[in-house]
Amino acid sequence: MVGLSLLLFIINTALVFGMDRFYPYLYGLAAIFFWGGAWLVVTGQPRAAADGTPAPIWARIGLGAAMAFGLLVGIGMIILPWESFLASFVSF
């Protein structure tokens, strides 16, 4: 999920700078996938147990909270003009 989110972020940023095309849903998906995937990487949960028991409730709640935070970050990335801020650091 983290790798896919970085790929979506790079593709959409390249489209913004290279072709002046903007796809807000790519930023939204990238942020949700990043924060959800980061939660899974850091905690290692929820993973399938060998004995078939379900993932702990804290892992599922944490994943939902991380993805909700990702949704808020994605909305912020869509609304705020952060690409121009990024371009000010890249241009010489």
C-alpha positions in Angstrom: 0.0 0.0 0.0 2.8 2.4 0.8 4.6 1.7 -2.5 1.3 2.2 -4.5 0.7 5.5 -2.7 4.1 6.8 -3.5 3.6 5.7 -7.1 0.3 7.6 -7.3 1.8 10.6 -5.7 4.8 10.7 -8.1 2.6 10.2 -11.2 0.1 13.0 -10.2 2.9 15.4 -9.3 4.6 14.7 -12.6 1.3 15.3 -14.4 0.8 18.6 -12.5 4.3 19.9 -13.3 4.7 18.3 -16.8 1.3 18.5 -18.4 -0.7 20.9 -16.2 -3.2 18.1 -15.5 -4.6 17.6 -12.1 -6.4 14.5 -10.8 -7.5 15.1 -7.2 -8.7 11.6 -6.6 -5.1 10.3 -7.1 -3.9 12.5 -4.2 -6.9 11.3 -2.1 -6.1 7.7 -2.8 -2.4 8.1 -2.3 -2.9 9.7 1.1 -5.3 7.0 2.3 -3.1 4.2 1.0 0.0 5.8 2.6 -1.4 6.3 6.1 -3.1 2.9 6.1 0.0 1.2 4.7 2.2 3.0 7.2 0.0 1.7 10.0 0.3 -1.8 8.7 4.1 -1.5 8.3 4.7 -0.1 11.8 2.4 -2.4 13.7 2.5 -5.5 11.6 -1.3 -5.7 12.2 -3.8 -6.8 11.1 -2.2 -9.9 9.7 -3.6 -13.4 9.3 -2.9 -15.6 12.3 -1.8 -19.1 11.7 -4.6 -20.4 13.9 -7.3 -18.4 12.1 -8.1 -16.0 14.9 -9.2 -12.5 13.8 -6.9 -9.5 14.1 -7.0 -7.7 17.5 -9.6 -4.9 17.8 -6.9 -2.3 18.5 -5.3 -3.1 15.1 -8.6 -2.7 13.2 -9.5 0.5 15.0 -6.0 1.9 14.4 -6.1 1.0 10.7 -9.5 2.7 10.4 -8.2 5.8 12.2 -5.0 5.9 10.1 -7.1 5.7 6.9 -9.5 8.4 8.2 -6.5 10.6 8.9 -5.3 9.8 5.3 -8.6 11.0 4.0 -8.2 14.3 5.8 -4.6 14.6 4.5 -5.9 13.8 1.0 -8.5 16.5 1.2 -5.9 18.9 2.3 -3.6 18.0 -0.6 -6.5 18.6 -3.0 -7.5 22.0 -1.5 -4.1 23.5 -0.7 -1.7 24.6 -3.5 1.2 22.7 -2.1 2.8 22.0 -5.5 3.8 25.7 -5.8 5.4 25.5 -2.4 7.3 22.4 -3.6 8.3 24.1 -6.8 9.8 27.0 -4.9 12.3 24.6 -3.4 13.1 22.8 -6.6 13.7 25.8 -8.9 17.0 27.5 -8.8 
